[in-house]
Amino acid sequence: MKPFVVILGCVGALVFSMVLGVSFGTDPVSLASAVLDGASRDHDIVFEVRLPRVLLAALAGAGLSIVGVALQALLRNPLAEPFILGVSGGSAFGATLAIVFGLNGATVLGASFLPLAALAGGMAATLLVHAFATSAPGSRSTSVLLAGVVVNSIASAAITFVKTLVAPSKAQELLFWLMGFLDVPSRASLIALAGYLSIGASILLYDAARLNVLSLGDDAAAHLGVRVRAVEVRTLFASSLVVGAIVSVTGLIGFVGLIVPHVLRRLIGPDARLLMPASLLLGGALLVACDLVSRGAFRWLHTEPPVGAVTALLGGPLFLFLLRRRAG
């Protein structure tokens, strides 16, 4: 399929999902009234409640998807994904410490600092996984997955330990946040997320062609003029920055970076220069749609399941299928 057609379809999917996201919910609204009458109840629901949430879902889905493409190219492992590799877990631990010590807040400064704490945790986790994968004997793909499982377990245990040391109210706040909800804490958080995502995505897009060359192997890429270590450092930093910023706002949302790249790779091939912009668009559309499913489930469940559970139900079986196929 022609890349232009696929990317145009991704744009349409994102716009369509966002329109659905602001149109439907527990209370019916009129979009015409919301746009034309600034004093109406419909305007408050659409622009104060639903639109920030839809924008958060679009940003988070876009960021997780492009990081999935970058990590799969860098590690030469199609099963690589921020949640599976422990990047999200490390980011969650960094953000947990910041929340416990009261370093988050509704101000732009507080909202900007929390992603930096998550960045530190995510970067540490990423470096651990990368170091283990490059030094361990045997298959690099297997080493990456094993290292991700171990790092995730360590991060989860550390978060659990921290929760036992804080007051019950703070522990409940952390538990709710870690489940992967898309409630927007403040406009400052949304602005900070957009800023960090723009920086990280720009770095990844800049190195897209170099990541294509890295698929030939480190030695071959070096002979072709690619500064392999510099590309690795930039990719790991940008990936940790994006994931850290997202996790600091949404908590843990997994498998988006696995689902979207695999769908698009079948349509437009493995070229990261095409995969990355397409993943930004389709990833945003996917998470907005998953959030719409989560909100729609309220009518039958009388409670709203976290969007992280919806993506896990979609991505978990896909991961097992891909793992089985690679083993075969």
C-alpha positions in Angstrom: 0.0 0.0 0.0 1.3 3.5 -0.8 2.7 5.3 2.2 0.9 8.5 1.3 -2.5 6.7 1.4 -1.6 5.0 4.7 -0.5 8.3 6.4 -3.6 10.1 5.0 -5.7 7.3 6.5 -3.9 7.7 9.9 -4.7 11.4 9.8 -8.4 10.6 9.2 -8.4 8.0 11.9 -7.0 10.5 14.4 -9.4 13.2 13.5 -12.4 10.8 13.5 -11.4 9.3 16.9 -11.0 12.8 18.5 -14.4 13.9 17.2 -15.9 10.8 18.7 -14.0 11.3 21.9 -15.4 14.8 22.5 -18.9 13.8 21.2 -19.7 10.8 23.3 -19.7 10.2 27.1 -22.0 9.6 30.0 -23.9 12.9 29.2 -25.2 13.7 25.7 -24.0 17.0 24.3 -24.4 19.1 21.1 -21.1 20.0 19.4 -22.8 22.9 17.7 -24.0 24.3 21.0 -20.6 23.7 22.5 -18.9 25.7 19.8 -21.4 28.5 19.3 -22.5 29.1 22.9 -19.5 29.7 25.2 -21.8 30.0 28.3 -23.6 26.7 27.7 -23.3 23.5 29.7 -22.3 21.7 26.5 -19.4 24.0 26.1 -18.1 23.3 29.6 -18.4 19.6 29.1 -16.7 19.5 25.7 -13.9 22.1 26.3 -13.3 21.7 30.0 -13.7 18.0 30.5 -13.6 15.9 27.3 -11.2 17.8 25.1 -8.3 17.9 27.5 -8.7 14.2 28.1 -8.8 13.5 24.4 -5.7 15.6 23.8 -3.9 13.7 26.6 -4.9 10.4 25.0 -3.7 11.5 21.6 -0.4 12.8 22.9 0.3 9.7 25.1 -0.6 7.3 22.3 1.5 9.2 19.8 4.5 9.2 22.1 4.4 5.6 23.1 4.0 4.5 19.5 7.0 6.5 18.1 9.1 5.2 21.0 8.1 1.7 20.1 9.3 2.2 16.6 12.6 3.6 17.8 13.3 0.9 20.3 12.5 -1.9 17.9 14.9 -0.4 15.3 17.6 0.3 17.8 17.5 -3.1 19.5 16.6 -4.9 16.3 13.8 -6.6 18.1 10.2 -6.3 16.9 9.0 -7.2 20.4 10.6 -4.2 22.0 8.2 -1.8 23.6 8.5 0.7 26.5 6.2 -1.3 28.8 7.8 -4.7 28.1 11.4 -3.4 28.3 10.9 -1.8 31.7 11.2 1.8 30.5 7.7 2.6 31.7 8.4 0.8 35.0 11.5 2.8 35.7 9.8 6.0 34.8 6.9 5.1 37.1 9.4 4.6 40.0 11.1 7.9 39.4 7.7 9.7 39.2 6.6 7.8 42.4 9.5 9.2 44.4 8.7 12.7 43.1 5.0 12.4 44.1 5.9 11.0 47.5 8.2 13.9 48.2 5.6 16.4 47.0 7.6 17.6 44.0 4.6 17.5 41.7 2.1 20.3 41.5 -0.5 22.1 39.4 2.0 24.9 38.5 4.0 24.8 35.3 7.2 24.3 37.4 5.8 21.3 39.3 4.3 19.8 36.1 7.6 20.3 34.4 9.7 18.7 37.1 7.7 15.5 37.5 8.6 14.3 34.0 12.2 14.9 34.7 12.1 12.6 37.7 10.3 10.0 35.5 13.0 10.6 32.9 15.7 9.7 35.4 14.0 6.5 36.3 13.2 5.6 32.7 16.8 6.3 31.6 18.2 4.2 34.3 15.9 1.3 33.4 16.7 1.7 29.7 20.5 1.7 30.3 20.2 -1.4 32.4 18.3 -3.3 29.7 20.6 -2.1 26.9 23.7 -3.0 28.9 22.4 -6.5 29.7 21.3 -7.1 26.1 24.7 -6.1 24.6 26.8 -8.0 27.1 24.8 -11.2 27.9 25.6 -14.3 25.9 23.1 -15.9 23.5 20.4 -14.3 21.4 20.2 -10.5 21.8 16.4 -10.6 21.3 16.0 -13.1 24.2 18.4 -11.1 26.4 16.4 -7.9 25.8 13.1 -9.5 26.8 14.6 -11.1 29.9 16.2 -7.9 31.0 12.9 -6.1 30.5 11.1 -8.6 32.7 13.7 -8.3 35.4 13.8 -4.5 35.4 10.0 -4.3 35.4 9.9 -6.7 38.4 12.5 -4.6 40.3 10.7 -1.3 39.6 7.4 -2.8 40.6 8.9 -4.1 43.9 10.5 -0.7 44.6 7.1 1.1 44.0 5.4 -1.4 46.3 8.0 -0.8 49.0 7.6 2.9 48.7 3.8 2.6 49.0 4.2 0.8 52.3 6.1 3.7 53.8 3.6 6.5 53.0 0.2 7.4 54.5 -2.8 5.4 53.3 -4.2 8.4 51.4 -1.0 8.9 49.5 -0.7 5.2 48.8 -4.3 5.2 47.4 -3.3 8.2 45.2 -0.3 6.3 43.8 -2.3 3.2 43.2 -5.0 5.1 41.3 -2.3 6.9 39.2 -0.3 3.7 38.4 -3.4 1.9 36.9 -3.3 4.1 33.8 -6.1 6.6 33.8 -6.3 9.6 31.5 -7.6 12.2 34.0 -5.8 15.4 33.2 -4.3 16.8 36.5 -4.0 20.3 35.2 -3.5 22.3 32.0 0.1 22.8 33.0 0.6 19.1 33.0 -0.8 18.9 29.4 1.4 21.7 28.2 4.5 20.2 29.8 3.7 16.8 28.3 3.3 18.4 24.8 6.7 20.2 25.2 8.6 17.1 26.3 6.9 15.0 23.6 7.9 17.5 20.9 11.5 17.5 22.0 11.8 13.7 22.2 9.8 13.0 19.0 12.0 15.6 17.1 15.2 13.8 18.1 13.8 10.4 17.1 12.6 11.7 13.7 16.0 13.3 13.1 17.7 9.9 13.6 15.1 7.9 11.6 17.3 7.3 8.6 20.3 6.4 10.9 18.1 3.8 12.7 17.3 2.3 9.4 21.1 1.8 8.8 21.5 0.3 12.2 19.3 -2.6 11.2 22.3 -3.8 9.2 24.3 -4.2 12.4 26.7 -1.9 14.3 29.8 -2.7 12.3 28.1 -2.2 8.9 26.4 1.0 10.1 29.8 2.4 11.3 31.4 1.6 7.9 28.6 3.6 6.3 29.4 6.6 8.4 26.9 6.3 11.2 28.1 7.3 14.6 26.5 4.3 16.3 27.1 5.2 19.9 25.9 8.8 19.4 22.7 7.5 17.8 22.1 5.0 20.6 22.6 7.7 23.3 20.2 10.1 21.5 17.6 7.4 20.9 17.7 6.1 24.5 17.6 9.7 25.9 14.7 10.8 23.7 12.7 7.5 24.3 13.2 7.9 28.1 12.1 11.6 27.9 8.9 10.8 26.0 8.0 7.8 28.1 8.9 9.6 31.4 6.7 12.6 30.5 3.8 10.3 29.6 4.0 8.1 32.6 4.3 11.1 34.9 0.8 12.1 33.8 -1.0 8.9 32.9 0.7 6.2 34.9 1.4 2.9 33.2 -0.2 2.3 29.8 1.3 -0.7 28.0 1.5 -2.3 24.5 0.6 0.8 22.5 4.2 0.9 21.2 3.8 -2.8 20.2 0.4 -2.8 18.5 0.8 0.3 16.3 4.2 -0.3 14.7 3.3 -3.9 13.9 0.1 -2.9 12.1 1.8 -0.1 10.2 4.9 -2.3 9.3 2.6 -4.6 7.4 1.1 -1.7 5.5 4.1 0.5 4.6 7.2 -1.6 5.4 10.0 -1.2 8.0 11.3 2.2 6.9 11.5 4.2 10.2 11.2 7.5 8.2 7.7 6.5 7.3 6.8 4.4 10.3 7.5 7.2 12.9 5.2 9.9 11.5 2.5 7.3 10.8 2.9 5.9 14.3 2.5 9.3 15.8 -0.9 9.6 14.1 -2.2 6.1 14.5 -1.0 5.8 18.1 -2.9 8.9 19.1 -6.0 7.5 17.3 -5.7 4.1 19.0 -5.4 5.5 22.6 -8.3 7.9 22.0 -10.4 5.0 20.8 -9.3 2.8 23.8 -10.2 5.7 26.2 -13.6 5.9 24.5 -14.2 2.2 25.1 -13.2 2.7 28.7 -15.6 5.6 29.2 -18.3 3.7 27.3 -17.9 0.7 29.6 -19.2 2.8 32.5 -22.8 2.3 31.4 -22.6 -1.5 31.9 -19.9 -1.7 34.7 -21.0 1.4 36.6 -17.3 2.1 37.0 -14.7 3.2 34.6 -11.9 0.7 33.9 -8.4 2.2 33.4 -7.4 2.6 29.8 -4.2 0.8 30.7 -6.3 -2.4 31.2 -8.0 -1.9 27.7 -4.6 -1.6 26.0 -3.3 -4.6 27.9 -6.2 -6.7 26.8 -5.5 -5.8 23.2 -1.7 -5.9 23.3 -1.1 -8.9 25.6 -2.5 -11.5 23.2 -0.7 -9.9 20.3 2.6 -10.1 22.2 2.1 -13.8 23.0 1.2 -14.5 19.3 4.3 -12.7 18.0 6.5 -14.4 20.6 5.2 -17.8 19.6 5.7 -17.0 15.9 9.3 -15.9 16.5 10.0 -19.1 18.5 8.5 -21.2 15.7 
